[in-house]
Amino acid sequence: MCGICGFYSKTNIFSEEELKKMALALSHRGPDANGFFFHDAFALAHLRLSIIDLSVAANQPMTSHNDRYVMVFNGEVYNYKEIEKELKIQNNIFCAKTSSDTEIILEAFSQWGIDFVNKLNGMFAIVIYDKEEKSFSLFRDRLGIKPLYYFYDGTHFAFASELKALKQLHFINKTLTLNPIAINEYLHLGYIPEPDTLYKNIYKFPSGSYGILSHKGLEIKRYWNIHDKISENQITDEHEAKNSLKDLLISSVKYRMISDVPFGTFLSGGIDSSLVTAIAQSINAEPIKTFNIRFNESKYDESPYARAVAKYLQTNHTEYTLTEKDALELIPQLPRIYDEPFADSSAIPTLLVSKMARQQVTMTLSGDGGDELFMGYGAYRWAERLDNPFVKTFRAPIGKTLSILNNRCKRAAHLFEKVQQENMRSHIFSQEQYLFSRTEIKKILHPEFYHDFKLDENPLLKRNLSASEKQSLFDLNYYLKDDLLVKVDRASMHHSLETRVPLLDYRIVEFAYKLHPSLRMNGKTTKYLLKKVLSDYIPESYFNRKKRGFAVPLEKWMKKELKEMVQERLSEEKINLNGILNYAEVVKLKTAFYAGKKSYLYNRLWELMVLQNFIS
């Protein structure tokens, strides 16, 4: 895992000194080595966190055997040994100089060109410079696990693993302006979805895509899209499906255990992390290290379950107790770590568990992706309920009735708002996360900052999906990529820790969307097939319980420990100074929340406070 950055300018406005500043901004991503490359108006830099082949020979930027290509690469490609064998078969004189995946990736590109990316199984952001063509080739992995940002205005181009590096370029920094559409998206979703960022002219490079940057301009094309993998044929045989899934999971975990440094797993005690840990432990001869965060509030504390699973699997388990003091100390650091408004409060425990793990290991496995692939969220049941013809007919009176009942019903009432069908997926997500509806956004923002926005919520597919399947696909395309994976990447890399996600092997993702919906969510049983596989490793009594998720006691903190911060960040002076939010509407939210009339508003207030932290 590493940090990468670089640039190209037709007018040579970028300097060597600025490239070094970009690299310094990413030093947490690669503390083990750094390297730089310059050729004409093109430049590359690399910060290395050594995981495979710890030798100096594997450092980057790396030059191809034929001296034509130079590459910087962030991530891991797990099937590089198989690709190396294929290269040797096709090229008898090929002989690797290192044992790293970096060299194999570069030689595969040199041999096969753009199409080489289809052979890669891993998480990656790759940029390759062609000395002859004077061009950059950029690649991002299928699911968008590894980040890649870029600036482009038609004349000047720059890229980096994180936004903070791009802001080191004077030309970019002096012209930065806020992107109103991104602010609207953030208020609705709690994060800014690809390709947008908080700033105009800076974008998230699309997942599953490659791009060519030359003097002719920038052209971006997709090489993989889950939409293309959803066919009319579905797997319905449970026994066949379970065996296939188990084989894929074992293969994926084995791949992601390839490492020349100590590793462990994040173990919450839930289905996903328990399954990844169980498979990893079944493969490993020695007890693996497992890590967990615990809370003093029993409502949020899953540590007893993690402890029980760790004991059953006989892992070497470590846990850390998250306190309000920890949270208060971390919150002011979030803007610097995440670079954009990011309202997922579970970033706090993720940062702490990453810090704890880094004291013992350099690489971890995580269970991210299980909820989206195998329907583990309550939003999927809401999608089915709201798709019911009766509910569609009587939506308004149902919502009105719920709005005058208790706090829980008042929250649910927002789900019954009248919404355009094309926006239904994002609406369900937003209200399940206690965030602003599109109607509320129009009220909370000043008119000049309000902008409508569209997401790809209803793609054309080869077969019709159920409402829950559509919701799952939305989460895969947006929430997983631009929230959960961003959260884990920034939190782990902030502490120079690599985190791998076995459930997001693209083979497993494609397999999940071939399953009949009943094998993903069977009646009230979520993650049905995943639980069947887990039961081969751990007795069902260990995980047959209500899902909690990696949440923090944010509502309590907002009422007590964070109340002073809320009042300060959302004061009339601060809000009017920025000129983005409508103070009168903010007052209504604060009054209703602190009076106890609408306790579910805590996440909306948290979201506004996070926004103010970025723009003030």
C-alpha positions in Angstrom: 0.0 0.0 0.0 1.4 3.4 -0.9 0.8 6.9 -1.9 1.1 8.1 -5.5 1.1 11.5 -7.2 2.2 13.3 -10.3 1.4 15.9 -12.9 1.6 17.1 -16.5 1.4 20.6 -17.8 1.5 21.9 -21.4 3.0 25.1 -20.1 5.4 23.6 -17.5 3.8 25.5 -14.6 4.5 22.8 -12.1 7.9 22.4 -10.4 10.1 19.7 -8.9 9.8 21.4 -5.5 6.0 21.2 -5.7 6.1 17.5 -6.5 8.1 16.9 -3.4 5.5 18.9 -1.4 2.8 16.6 -2.9 4.8 13.6 -1.8 5.3 15.0 1.7 1.6 15.4 2.1 1.2 11.7 1.4 4.1 10.5 3.6 1.7 8.7 6.0 0.7 6.4 3.2 4.3 5.3 2.5 6.8 5.8 5.3 9.3 3.2 4.1 10.7 4.8 0.9 10.1 7.5 -1.7 11.0 8.0 -5.3 10.6 10.6 -8.0 10.7 10.7 -11.8 10.8 13.6 -14.3 10.6 13.6 -18.1 9.8 16.7 -20.1 6.6 18.1 -18.6 5.6 14.8 -16.9 6.4 13.8 -13.3 5.7 10.9 -11.0 6.2 10.4 -7.2 5.8 7.4 -5.0 5.6 6.8 -1.2 6.1 3.2 -0.2 4.6 1.1 2.5 6.5 -2.2 2.0 4.3 -5.3 2.1 5.5 -7.7 -0.6 9.3 -7.8 -1.4 10.7 -5.5 1.2 13.9 -4.9 -0.9 15.1 -1.6 -2.4 14.8 -3.3 -5.8 11.0 -3.1 -5.5 10.9 0.6 -4.9 9.0 2.9 -7.2 8.7 4.7 -9.6 9.7 1.5 -11.5 11.0 1.3 -15.1 10.0 -1.5 -17.4 12.6 -4.0 -18.7 12.5 -2.3 -22.1 13.0 1.1 -20.5 9.9 2.5 -22.2 7.4 2.7 -19.3 7.6 4.1 -15.8 5.0 3.2 -13.2 3.7 4.3 -9.8 1.2 1.9 -8.2 -0.9 2.0 -5.0 -2.4 -1.2 -3.8 -1.9 -4.9 -4.2 -2.5 -7.4 -7.1 -2.9 -10.8 -5.5 -2.7 -13.0 -8.6 0.6 -11.7 -9.8 2.3 -15.1 -9.6 -0.2 -16.5 -12.1 0.4 -13.5 -14.4 4.1 -13.9 -14.1 3.8 -17.6 -15.3 1.7 -16.4 -18.2 4.3 -13.8 -19.1 7.0 -16.5 -19.0 5.1 -18.8 -21.3 4.5 -16.0 -23.9 8.0 -14.6 -23.5 10.7 -17.2 -22.9 13.3 -14.6 -22.0 11.3 -12.9 -19.3 13.0 -13.1 -15.9 11.7 -11.1 -13.0 14.3 -9.1 -11.1 12.2 -8.8 -7.9 9.5 -10.9 -6.1 7.1 -7.9 -6.1 3.7 -7.6 -7.8 4.8 -4.1 -9.0 7.3 -5.5 -11.6 4.8 -8.1 -12.9 2.1 -5.5 -13.3 4.4 -3.2 -15.3 5.7 -6.0 -17.5 2.1 -7.2 -18.1 1.2 -3.7 -19.4 4.4 -3.6 -21.5 3.4 -7.0 -23.0 -0.4 -6.7 -23.4 -1.2 -3.0 -23.3 -4.4 -1.5 -21.9 -6.2 -4.9 -21.8 -3.7 -6.2 -19.1 -6.0 -4.6 -16.5 -8.7 -7.3 -17.1 -6.2 -9.9 -15.8 -5.6 -8.2 -12.4 -7.3 -9.4 -9.2 -6.7 -6.8 -6.5 -7.1 -3.3 -5.3 -5.2 -0.7 -7.2 -4.6 2.8 -8.5 -1.9 2.6 -11.3 -0.4 5.4 -13.4 2.1 4.5 -16.2 4.1 6.9 -18.2 5.0 6.1 -21.8 8.3 7.8 -22.8 7.7 7.3 -26.5 4.0 8.5 -26.7 4.5 11.1 -24.0 1.3 10.0 -22.2 -0.1 8.8 -18.9 -2.2 5.6 -18.6 -4.4 5.5 -15.5 -6.2 2.5 -14.0 -8.5 2.1 -10.9 -9.7 -1.2 -9.6 -13.1 -2.6 -10.3 -14.8 -1.7 -7.0 -12.9 1.6 -6.3 -11.1 0.2 -3.2 -8.1 2.3 -3.8 -8.5 6.1 -4.2 -7.3 8.2 -7.2 -8.1 11.9 -7.5 -7.2 14.2 -10.4 -7.3 17.8 -11.5 -7.8 18.6 -15.2 -8.7 21.9 -16.9 -7.7 21.0 -20.5 -4.2 22.3 -20.1 -2.9 21.1 -16.8 -3.3 17.7 -15.2 -2.4 16.3 -11.8 -3.3 13.2 -9.8 -2.8 11.9 -6.3 -4.0 9.3 -3.8 -5.5 12.0 -1.6 -6.9 15.5 -2.2 -4.4 17.1 0.2 -1.6 16.4 -2.2 -3.3 18.2 -5.1 -3.7 21.2 -2.9 0.1 21.5 -2.6 0.2 22.7 -6.3 0.0 26.5 -6.2 -1.8 26.8 -9.5 -4.6 24.4 -8.2 -4.8 25.8 -4.7 -5.2 29.4 -5.7 -8.1 28.5 -8.1 -10.0 26.2 -5.8 -13.7 27.0 -5.5 -16.4 25.0 -3.7 -18.6 22.7 -5.8 -22.3 23.5 -4.8 -23.5 20.2 -6.3 -21.1 18.3 -4.0 -22.5 20.1 -1.0 -26.0 19.1 -1.9 -24.9 15.5 -2.4 -23.1 15.5 0.9 -26.1 16.7 2.9 -28.3 13.9 1.3 -25.8 11.0 1.6 -23.2 12.0 4.2 -20.4 11.7 1.7 -19.6 13.1 -1.8 -20.1 10.4 -4.5 -17.8 9.8 -7.5 -16.9 11.6 -9.7 -17.5 14.8 -7.6 -15.4 16.3 -4.9 -15.8 19.4 -2.7 -14.0 21.4 -5.4 -14.6 22.2 -9.0 -12.1 20.8 -11.5 -11.0 18.1 -9.0 -12.6 14.7 -9.5 -12.5 11.1 -8.3 -11.2 8.9 -11.0 -14.0 6.4 -11.8 -13.8 2.8 -10.5 -13.4 0.0 -13.0 -12.0 2.5 -15.5 -8.8 3.4 -17.4 -7.8 6.8 -18.8 -5.3 8.1 -21.3 -3.8 11.5 -20.8 -1.8 13.0 -23.7 -1.3 16.2 -25.5 -4.7 15.5 -27.2 -6.5 15.5 -23.9 -7.9 13.1 -21.3 -10.1 10.1 -22.4 -11.7 7.8 -19.8 -13.3 4.5 -20.5 -14.8 1.7 -18.4 -13.3 -1.8 -18.5 -15.6 -3.4 -15.9 -19.2 -2.6 -14.7 -21.2 -4.8 -12.4 -24.3 -3.9 -14.4 -22.9 -5.9 -17.3 -22.5 -8.9 -15.1 -26.2 -9.1 -14.1 -27.7 -11.7 -16.4 -31.2 -13.2 -16.7 -29.9 -16.5 -15.4 -29.9 -16.9 -11.6 -28.5 -19.4 -9.3 -31.3 -21.0 -7.3 -29.8 -24.2 -5.9 -28.8 -23.5 -2.3 -26.3 -26.4 -2.0 -24.5 -25.5 -5.2 -24.5 -21.8 -4.3 -23.1 -22.4 -0.8 -20.3 -24.6 -2.1 -19.4 -22.1 -4.8 -19.4 -19.2 -2.4 -17.2 -21.1 0.1 -14.7 -21.9 -2.5 -14.5 -18.3 -3.7 -14.2 -17.0 -0.1 -11.3 -19.4 0.7 -9.5 -18.4 -2.6 -10.0 -14.7 -1.9 -8.8 -14.9 1.7 -5.8 -17.0 0.7 -4.8 -14.4 -1.9 -5.1 -11.6 0.6 -2.9 -13.4 3.1 0.1 -13.1 0.8 2.4 -10.8 2.7 6.0 -10.4 3.8 5.0 -8.5 7.0 2.8 -9.4 10.0 -0.9 -9.3 9.5 -4.2 -9.6 11.5 -7.9 -9.0 11.1 -10.5 -6.5 12.3 -13.0 -8.6 14.3 -16.2 -7.0 15.4 -18.0 -10.3 16.1 -20.4 -9.7 13.3 -21.0 -12.0 10.3 -18.6 -10.5 7.9 -15.5 -10.0 10.1 -16.1 -13.4 11.8 -16.2 -15.2 8.5 -13.0 -13.5 7.2 -11.3 -14.3 10.5 -12.5 -17.9 10.6 -11.3 -18.6 7.1 -7.9 -16.9 7.7 -7.4 -18.8 10.9 -8.3 -22.1 9.2 -5.6 -21.5 6.7 -2.9 -20.1 9.1 -0.8 -22.5 11.2 -0.3 -20.0 14.0 -3.0 -18.0 15.9 -3.7 -14.8 13.9 -4.0 -11.4 15.6 -7.5 -10.0 15.9 -8.5 -6.4 16.9 -11.7 -4.9 18.2 -13.0 -1.6 19.6 -15.3 -1.7 22.6 -17.7 0.9 24.0 -18.7 1.6 27.6 -22.4 1.9 26.4 -23.7 -1.7 26.1 -26.1 -0.6 23.4 -23.2 -0.1 21.0 -20.7 -2.6 22.4 -20.1 -5.8 20.4 -16.9 -6.7 22.1 -18.3 -9.6 24.1 -19.3 -11.2 20.7 -15.9 -10.5 19.2 -14.2 -11.9 22.3 -16.3 -15.1 22.1 -15.5 -15.6 18.4 -11.8 -15.0 19.1 -11.8 -17.5 21.9 -13.6 -20.1 19.8 -11.2 -19.6 16.9 -8.2 -19.3 19.3 -6.9 -16.1 17.9 -4.6 -13.7 19.6 -7.1 -11.0 20.5 -6.7 -7.3 21.4 -9.4 -4.8 22.2 -9.4 -1.1 23.0 -12.1 0.9 24.9 -13.3 4.0 23.0 -14.0 6.9 25.4 -15.6 10.3 24.9 -12.1 11.8 25.3 -10.8 9.8 22.4 -13.7 11.1 20.2 -13.2 14.7 21.3 -9.5 14.6 20.4 -10.1 13.0 17.0 -13.0 15.2 15.7 -10.8 18.3 15.0 -8.4 16.0 13.0 -11.1 14.6 10.7 -10.9 17.5 8.1 -7.2 16.9 7.7 -7.5 13.1 7.4 -10.5 13.0 5.1 -10.0 16.1 3.0 -13.7 16.5 2.4 -16.9 16.7 4.5 -17.4 13.1 5.7 -20.3 12.4 8.1 -19.7 8.8 8.9 -19.0 8.9 12.6 -17.7 5.3 12.6 -14.6 6.9 11.2 -13.6 7.6 14.8 -13.5 4.0 16.0 -12.0 2.9 12.7 -9.1 5.3 13.2 -8.6 4.0 16.7 -8.7 0.3 15.8 -6.2 1.0 13.0 -3.9 2.8 15.4 -4.1 -0.2 17.8 -3.5 -2.7 15.0 -0.5 -0.9 13.6 1.3 -1.3 16.9 1.4 -5.1 16.2 1.0 -5.6 12.4 1.4 -3.8 9.1 -1.5 -5.4 7.2 -5.1 -6.3 8.2 -8.1 -8.0 6.7 -11.5 -6.4 7.0 -15.1 -7.7 6.4 -16.4 -4.7 4.4 -18.8 -5.5 1.6 -20.9 -8.3 3.1 -23.9 -6.1 3.9 -24.1 -4.7 0.4 -23.5 -8.1 -1.4 -25.8 -10.2 0.8 -28.4 -7.6 2.0 -27.5 -7.0 5.6 -29.1 -3.6 6.0 -32.6 -2.7 7.2 -32.8 -0.4 4.1 -33.5 -3.5 2.0 -36.6 -4.3 3.9 -37.8 -0.7 3.6 -37.2 -0.9 -0.1 -39.6 -3.8 -0.3 -42.2 -2.2 2.0 -42.2 1.1 0.0 -42.6 -0.9 -3.3 -45.8 -2.5 -2.0 -48.8 -1.3 -4.1 -50.9 -0.7 -1.0 -48.1 1.5 0.6 -47.7 3.3 -2.7 -51.4 4.2 -2.8 -51.6 5.3 0.8 -48.1 6.7 1.3 -49.1 10.2 2.3 -51.6 9.3 5.1 -49.3 6.6 6.4 -46.5 9.2 6.7 -48.8 11.8 8.3 -49.9 9.3 10.9 -46.4 8.3 11.8 -45.3 11.9 12.1 -47.5 12.5 15.2 -46.4 9.4 17.1 -43.1 8.7 19.0 -39.6 9.6 17.9 -39.1 6.3 16.2 -42.2 6.7 14.1 -41.4 10.4 13.3 -38.1 9.2 11.9 -39.8 6.6 9.8 -42.4 9.1 8.5 -39.7 10.8 6.4 -39.4 7.6 4.4 -43.0 8.1 3.2 -42.3 11.5 1.7 -43.4 12.0 -1.9 -40.3 11.3 -3.9 -39.6 10.9 -7.7 -39.2 7.3 -8.5 -35.8 8.0 -10.1 -34.6 9.2 -6.7 -36.1 6.4 -4.5 -32.8 4.5 -3.8 -30.9 7.6 -2.5 -34.0 8.7 -0.6 -34.3 5.4 1.3 -30.5 5.4 2.0 -30.6 9.0 3.2 -33.5 8.5 5.6 -32.2 5.2 6.9 -29.0 7.2 7.8 -31.0 10.0 9.5 -29.8 12.5 6.9 -31.4 15.4 5.0 -34.1 14.6 2.4 -34.0 16.6 -0.9 -36.9 18.7 0.4 -35.0 19.5 3.6 -31.8 20.4 1.6 -33.7 23.1 -0.3 -34.6 24.7 3.1 -31.3 24.3 4.9 -29.1 25.8 2.1 -29.1 29.4 0.8 -30.6 29.6 -2.7 -27.3 30.2 -4.5 -25.9 26.9 -3.0 -28.9 24.8 -3.7 -28.6 22.5 -6.8 -30.5 19.5 -7.8 -28.4 16.5 -8.6 -28.8 13.1 -10.3 -27.4 9.7 -9.4 -27.5 6.5 -11.5 -30.2 4.9 -9.4 -32.0 2.9 -12.1 -29.5 1.5 -14.6 -30.7 -0.5 -17.6 -30.0 -4.2 -16.9 -30.6 -7.5 -18.6 -33.2 -8.6 -16.0 -35.6 -6.8 -13.7 -34.4 -6.5 -10.1 -36.5 -6.6 -7.0 -36.7 -3.4 -4.9 -34.2 -4.8 -2.4 -31.8 -5.8 -5.2 -32.0 -2.3 -6.6 -31.2 -0.9 -3.2 -28.3 -3.3 -2.8 -26.9 -2.3 -6.2 -27.2 1.4 -5.2 -25.2 0.8 -2.0 -22.5 -1.1 -3.9 -22.1 1.7 -6.5 -22.2 4.6 -4.0 -22.3 3.9 -0.2 -19.7 1.1 -0.2 -17.3 2.9 -2.6 -17.5 6.5 -1.5 -18.2 6.1 2.2 -17.1 2.7 3.7 -14.0 2.1 1.5 -13.0 5.8 1.9 -13.4 5.5 5.7 -11.2 2.4 5.9 -8.6 3.6 3.5 -8.0 7.0 5.1 -8.2 5.6 8.7 -5.8 2.8 8.1 -3.4 4.7 5.9 -3.3 7.6 8.4 -1.5 5.1 10.6 0.5 3.5 7.7 -1.6 0.3 7.9 -2.7 -1.6 4.8 -6.2 -3.0 4.9 -7.5 -5.7 2.5 -11.1 -6.6 1.8 -11.6 -10.3 0.9 -15.4 -10.0 0.4 -14.8 -7.6 -2.4 -12.9 -9.9 -4.7 -14.6 -9.1 -8.0 -15.4 -12.8 -8.5 -17.4 -12.8 -5.3 -19.2 -9.5 -6.3 -20.2 -11.0 -9.7 -21.3 -14.2 -8.0 -23.5 -12.4 -5.5 -25.5 -10.7 -8.3 -26.1 -14.0 -10.0 -27.9 -15.4 -6.9 -31.6 -15.5 -6.6 -32.7 -12.8 -4.1 -33.9 -15.5 -1.6 -30.3 -16.7 -1.2 -29.2 -13.3 -0.2 -32.2 -12.3 2.0 -34.5 -15.1 2.9 -37.6 -13.8 4.6 -36.4 -12.0 7.7 -32.9 -13.7 7.5 -30.4 -11.3 6.0 -27.1 -12.5 4.6 -28.7 -15.9 4.3 -26.0 -17.7 2.2 -23.1 -16.0 4.0 -24.4 -17.3 7.3 -24.7 -20.8 5.9 -21.0 -20.7 5.0 -20.1 -19.2 8.4 -21.9 -22.0 10.2 -19.3 -24.4 8.7 -16.7 -22.6 10.9 -18.5 -21.3 13.9 -21.7 -22.6 15.6 -24.8 -20.5 14.8 -25.3 -19.6 18.4 -22.3 -17.2 18.1 -23.9 -15.0 15.5 -27.7 -15.7 15.7 -28.5 -12.2 17.0 -29.7 -8.8 15.9 -27.3 -6.8 13.8 -25.7 -3.7 15.4 -23.1 -2.4 13.0 -20.0 -0.3 13.8 -21.8 2.6 15.3 -20.9 5.1 18.1 -23.1 6.6 20.8 -23.3 9.8 18.7 -26.8 10.9 19.9 -25.6 10.8 23.5 -22.3 12.7 22.7 -24.2 15.4 20.8 -26.4 16.0 23.8 -23.6 16.1 26.3 -19.9 15.9 25.4 -20.2 17.5 22.0 -23.0 20.0 22.8 -20.6 22.9 23.3 -18.9 22.1 19.9 -22.2 22.0 18.2 -23.3 25.4 19.5 -19.9 26.9 18.6 -19.7 25.5 15.0 -23.4 26.1 14.3 -23.5 29.6 15.8 -25.1 32.5 14.0 -21.7 34.1 13.5 -20.0 31.1 12.0 -23.0 30.2 9.7 -23.5 33.7 8.4 -19.7 34.1 7.8 -19.7 31.1 5.5 -23.0 32.0 3.8 -23.9 28.5 2.8 -26.5 27.4 5.4 -29.8 29.0 6.3 -29.4 29.9 10.0 -33.1 30.0 10.8 -33.5 26.4 9.7 -30.4 25.4 11.7 -32.0 26.9 14.8 -35.1 24.9 14.2 -33.1 21.7 14.1 -31.1 22.5 17.2 -34.2 23.5 19.2 -36.2 20.3 18.2 -33.2 18.0 19.0 -32.2 19.5 22.4 -35.9 19.7 23.4 -36.1 16.0 22.9 -38.9 16.3 20.3 -37.0 14.8 17.5 -34.0 12.9 18.9 -33.2 11.3 15.4 -32.0 14.8 14.2 -28.7 14.2 15.9 -27.1 12.9 12.6 -28.3 15.9 10.7 -26.7 18.2 13.2 -23.5 16.2 13.2 -23.5 16.4 9.4 -23.8 20.2 9.5 -21.1 20.5 12.2 -18.7 18.4 10.0 -19.5 20.6 7.0 -18.8 23.7 9.1 -15.4 22.2 10.2 -14.4 22.1 6.5 -15.5 25.4 5.2 -14.9 27.6 8.2 
